Amino acid sequence: MALGKYSRVDGRKSSSGYCSTVTIAVFVVLCLVGVWMMTSSSVVPVWSSDVSTENKNEVGTHVSESNEDNNNRGTSNDSVNNASDDSSSSDDGKTKQFEDNPGDLPEDATKGDSNASLNQEEKNDKSEETEKTLEENPEEKSKDEKKEYIEERKEDEEEKNGGEAKEDGELQKENKDSETGETNESNSDDNEKKSGESSSDVKDGDKGDGQTEEKVEEEKDKEPDQVTGEKKDQSNEDFPSGAQSDLLKETTTQNGAFSTQAAESKNEKEAQESSRLEKESGYSWKLCNTTAGTDYIPCLDNLKAIKKLPSTKHYEHRERHCPESPPTCLVPVPEGYQRPVEWPRSREKIWYHNVPHTKLAEVKGHQNWVKVSGEYLTFPGGGTQFKHGALHYIDFIQQSVPEIAWGKHSRVVLDVGCGVASFGGFLFDRDVLTMSLAPKDEHEAQVQFALERGIPGISAVMGTKRLPYPGRVFDIVHCARCRVPWHIEGGKLLLELNRLLRPGGFFVWSATPIYQKLAEDVEIWEAMKKLTKAMCWEVVSITKDRVNGVGIAVYHKPSSNECYEQRSQNDPPLCKDSDDPDAAWNVLLQSCMHKLPIDSSERGAQWPKQWPARVGQTPYWLSSSQVGVYGKPAPEDFAADYEHWKRVVSKSYINGLGIDWSNVRNVMDMRAVYGGFAAALKDMKLWVMNVVSIDAPDTLPIIYERGLFGIYHDWCESFSTYPRSYDLLHADHLFSKIKNKCNFMALVAEADRILRPEGKLIVRDTVEIINKLESLLKSMHWDIRMTYSKNKEGMLCAQKTMWRPKESETISHAIA
């Protein structure tokens, strides 16, 4: 049988009958070998991982030289081990030729196990040896010899296999330093081509499984596999190396037009979970469809109401116009939104996709307001009046008027027409808290930029109504080119600042009328001089900042009524005694001035303690005869509230809720009372917007007296801020008070609107409210991080997610 095979290799043709006999004999032997493999493969010895490629080749030679080894497995195993030992002493660089023996089953079985145990280093050695062999075996056949050889082989294959083509894996290759010294030019040429295919396979990385890897190594070592070679070579015919590589790359790097079962199952599970949660809560959430889109502010984007306004002369269209029925839908999130940049880096740059607006950069870029820089929006300067940096401008103001004493004497500031709020942002470095204010106007998203930067801000305008703050609470009011016509209509807008400014406080004005001589500027300056003198405001400084090229005027509000009484004309007039300066919710502006407190025990008669002492100091004007919010005398009530929140924050909130406070910058206390929660957080790098409901005891002046700030609000309406403004919302018994008064679902939707994705909500309320909220928040796919209840009181901590509903609801009054 061996002679018959070698006769074909030598180019001699045999008769058809003889070949048929050989074919049958080979088939029988292969069947027996297959049975033997199945019954004895478990006892085949595993090769040691340190066996070299040269040793492996010699093993093949020794096994093929012994016919007895083919019939006796035990003898074969001994032969393998002995061959390995002998080959270790052979000359380096010599490779042994595998005999083309169809009975090499033991060798093949052993080779398969050794391949499974080869480490990566051996594979690399084999690759290097293959490259060396290819270099040492140049092409030696002429085209005629190749053609003749191929024809002879084809005829032999047809005789042996009934027309089936001989597979490439059974071709021999001639090695340069073969032990037998035989040179076969025909096989040399054919195997060079085969080795090239093997090398291509390795480069393309086609090692998807053990079988593919084994096939590549066989071709590298010129080792034909007589038992399984037919299947491997047939596979190679179906998928040539290049095509197979392309196929594998396609199936492992992309899905084409097909989704994966995992993705399909995940989406279906989420849909089912959403349906279940909505069913449990009894409410189905929808996405708000409005012209404002991701920036929707219900009370500022009521386009239907704005169109009906008889006039917009006094910026009525920038004021609040809340819909009769507050929306209960959820505002969409901008595409590409991600967790905001942490403070203080956020003061310098924010993610563009979080506030994807470039108009302000185009209009104000030359003034260093904001610039687009790759995936960020950057804030290189600060504002029109301090293009070279806000800190220099801030320090220049104090140099002009040392009494200002940032962070000590002056703690709470109102910045009107704040732009992107860089003034307030850098005042944090001086321990100053600034309420930045600007309308939602053609200066696209300026307050939204401020909030995204981690700077306090409110969307509001000085129009026809009082600002939602109590009287006499701000230490300083600032306006830098704020475009507010202070001098018109009897100074009505400047008189509103006079209501807000604390007696003895300062108005800092930086605008062109101070330092330019254009006709319009001169006219405004003369009108302002006349108005401020009539208001008894003293000009304490007029200076020019040569770095920024601007002028700054600083005015001082009187601390007594003496100047008012000495005026020759009662213009502007004093307000009636019945006019409450603290009344600020939807109250029309009045062109009058409120009298200053006379009694030393009245609020405003004394300047507060310096910061930070003032935060824990009971306001001097709280009397023991007054009953506090919690039923105790007011001073005791105040002190008890502060101690309560210090204990809750330190023992529960800081470490007990799993909140990473380094990611918390913008905080809102939705029901602030005395501001104890904010005061307990005073040493952290964050700020708290304290909200006092309009139907709650008016404790907002106390909050300002402590060196904190806040705002009046009606929680039956939407808050005047952009979506995704706050990192943390805190609500102490707010929802239970709203339940029977307003649309409960609208308040939940509003909390979702103003809270950032991944933001936290902490609620302290009755167990009934906590349970209801938990169900609703789950229906919005929020993560419930903690719930606790005791004596019918409970607490909940939840985290908002990026989930948004698929269905949408068109808000007709918010569509242009």
CORKA-V925281 format. One record per backbone hydrogen bond with DSSP energy under -0.5 kcal/mol. CO is the residue of the C=O (numbers start at 0). NH is the residue of the N-H. If there is no record, write none. Layout:
co & nh
CO & NH
CO & NH
//
This chain:
co & nh
0 & 4
1 & 5
2 & 6
3 & 7
4 & 7
4 & 8
5 & 9
6 & 11
7 & 10
14 & 18
15 & 19
16 & 20
17 & 21
18 & 22
19 & 23
20 & 24
21 & 25
22 & 26
23 & 27
24 & 28
25 & 29
26 & 30
27 & 31
28 & 32
29 & 33
30 & 34
31 & 35
32 & 36
33 & 37
34 & 38
35 & 39
36 & 40
39 & 42
40 & 43
47 & 50
51 & 55
52 & 56
53 & 57
54 & 58
55 & 59
56 & 60
57 & 61
58 & 62
59 & 63
60 & 64
61 & 65
62 & 65
64 & 66
65 & 69
66 & 69
66 & 70
67 & 70
67 & 71
70 & 72
71 & 75
72 & 76
73 & 77
74 & 78
75 & 79
76 & 80
77 & 81
78 & 82
79 & 83
80 & 84
81 & 85
82 & 86
83 & 87
85 & 88
86 & 89
90 & 93
98 & 100
99 & 101
100 & 103
102 & 104
103 & 107
104 & 108
105 & 109
106 & 110
107 & 111
108 & 112
109 & 113
110 & 114
111 & 115
112 & 116
113 & 117
114 & 117
118 & 122
119 & 123
120 & 124
121 & 125
122 & 126
123 & 127
124 & 128
125 & 129
126 & 130
127 & 131
128 & 132
129 & 133
130 & 134
131 & 135
132 & 136
133 & 136
135 & 137
141 & 145
142 & 146
143 & 147
144 & 148
145 & 149
146 & 150
147 & 151
148 & 152
149 & 153
150 & 154
151 & 155
152 & 156
153 & 157
154 & 158
155 & 159
156 & 160
156 & 162
157 & 161
157 & 162
160 & 163
166 & 169
167 & 170
172 & 174
174 & 177
177 & 180
181 & 183
182 & 184
183 & 187
184 & 188
185 & 189
186 & 190
187 & 191
188 & 192
189 & 193
190 & 194
191 & 195
192 & 196
193 & 197
194 & 198
195 & 199
196 & 200
197 & 201
198 & 202
199 & 203
200 & 204
200 & 205
201 & 204
204 & 206
208 & 212
209 & 213
210 & 214
211 & 215
212 & 216
213 & 217
214 & 218
215 & 219
216 & 220
217 & 222
218 & 221
221 & 223
223 & 225
224 & 228
227 & 231
228 & 232
229 & 233
230 & 234
231 & 235
232 & 236
233 & 237
234 & 238
239 & 243
240 & 244
241 & 245
242 & 246
243 & 247
244 & 248
245 & 249
246 & 250
247 & 251
248 & 252
249 & 253
254 & 257
259 & 263
260 & 264
261 & 265
262 & 266
263 & 267
264 & 268
265 & 269
266 & 270
267 & 271
268 & 272
269 & 273
270 & 274
271 & 275
272 & 276
273 & 277
274 & 278
275 & 279
276 & 280
277 & 281
277 & 282
282 & 284
285 & 329
286 & 808
287 & 289
288 & 810
291 & 294
292 & 295
295 & 297
296 & 299
296 & 300
298 & 320
300 & 302
301 & 305
302 & 306
303 & 307
304 & 307
305 & 308
311 & 314
314 & 317
315 & 318
323 & 325
329 & 287
333 & 336
341 & 344
341 & 345
343 & 346
344 & 347
344 & 348
347 & 378
349 & 376
350 & 353
350 & 354
351 & 354
352 & 355
354 & 356
357 & 361
358 & 362
359 & 363
360 & 364
363 & 366
363 & 368
364 & 367
367 & 380
367 & 381
370 & 372
370 & 377
372 & 375
374 & 351
375 & 372
376 & 349
377 & 370
380 & 389
381 & 421
382 & 385
385 & 382
385 & 388
388 & 392
389 & 393
390 & 394
391 & 395
392 & 396
393 & 397
394 & 398
395 & 399
396 & 400
400 & 403
401 & 404
403 & 409
404 & 407
404 & 408
404 & 409
407 & 610
408 & 410
409 & 406
410 & 412
410 & 432
411 & 474
411 & 475
412 & 414
412 & 434
413 & 415
413 & 477
414 & 417
414 & 436
415 & 479
417 & 420
420 & 424
421 & 425
422 & 426
423 & 427
425 & 428
426 & 429
426 & 431
427 & 430
431 & 433
432 & 412
433 & 435
434 & 414
435 & 457
436 & 416
436 & 417
437 & 459
438 & 440
441 & 443
442 & 445
444 & 448
445 & 449
446 & 450
447 & 451
448 & 452
449 & 454
450 & 453
455 & 435
457 & 437
457 & 459
460 & 462
463 & 588
466 & 468
467 & 711
473 & 501
474 & 505
475 & 413
476 & 507
477 & 415
478 & 480
478 & 509
482 & 484
483 & 485
484 & 487
485 & 493
487 & 490
487 & 491
488 & 491
490 & 494
491 & 495
492 & 496
493 & 497
494 & 498
495 & 499
496 & 500
498 & 471
499 & 472
499 & 473
501 & 504
504 & 556
505 & 476
505 & 507
506 & 508
506 & 554
507 & 478
508 & 510
508 & 552
509 & 480
510 & 513
510 & 514
511 & 514
511 & 515
517 & 521
518 & 522
519 & 523
520 & 524
521 & 525
522 & 526
523 & 527
524 & 528
525 & 529
526 & 530
527 & 531
528 & 532
529 & 533
530 & 534
531 & 536
532 & 535
537 & 539
537 & 555
540 & 553
542 & 544
542 & 551
543 & 545
544 & 548
544 & 549
549 & 544
551 & 542
552 & 508
553 & 539
553 & 540
554 & 506
555 & 537
556 & 503
557 & 503
560 & 564
561 & 565
562 & 566
563 & 566
568 & 570
572 & 592
575 & 578
577 & 579
578 & 580
579 & 582
581 & 583
583 & 585
586 & 465
589 & 591
590 & 572
592 & 574
598 & 601
601 & 604
609 & 612
609 & 613
611 & 614
611 & 615
612 & 615
612 & 616
618 & 621
620 & 622
622 & 625
622 & 633
625 & 627
625 & 633
627 & 630
631 & 627
632 & 635
632 & 636
633 & 637
634 & 638
635 & 639
636 & 640
637 & 641
638 & 642
639 & 643
640 & 644
641 & 645
642 & 646
643 & 647
644 & 648
645 & 649
646 & 650
647 & 651
647 & 652
648 & 653
651 & 655
652 & 656
658 & 660
659 & 662
660 & 663
662 & 664
664 & 666
664 & 686
665 & 726
665 & 727
666 & 688
667 & 669
667 & 729
668 & 690
671 & 673
671 & 674
671 & 675
674 & 678
675 & 679
676 & 680
677 & 680
678 & 681
680 & 683
683 & 685
686 & 666
687 & 689
688 & 668
688 & 690
689 & 691
689 & 710
690 & 671
690 & 692
691 & 712
692 & 695
696 & 698
698 & 701
698 & 702
699 & 703
700 & 704
701 & 705
702 & 707
703 & 706
708 & 689
710 & 691
712 & 693
712 & 714
713 & 716
718 & 720
719 & 458
721 & 724
725 & 755
726 & 759
727 & 667
728 & 761
729 & 669
729 & 670
730 & 732
730 & 763
733 & 737
734 & 738
737 & 740
737 & 741
741 & 743
742 & 746
743 & 747
744 & 748
745 & 749
746 & 750
747 & 751
748 & 752
749 & 753
750 & 754
752 & 723
753 & 724
753 & 725
755 & 758
758 & 799
759 & 728
760 & 762
760 & 797
761 & 730
762 & 795
763 & 732
764 & 793
765 & 769
766 & 770
767 & 771
768 & 772
769 & 773
770 & 774
771 & 775
772 & 776
773 & 777
774 & 778
775 & 779
776 & 779
776 & 781
777 & 780
781 & 783
782 & 784
782 & 798
785 & 796
787 & 794
789 & 792
791 & 766
792 & 789
793 & 764
794 & 787
795 & 762
796 & 784
796 & 785
797 & 760
798 & 782
799 & 757
806 & 286
808 & 288
809 & 811
810 & 813
811 & 814
812 & 302
812 & 303
813 & 290
813 & 815
//
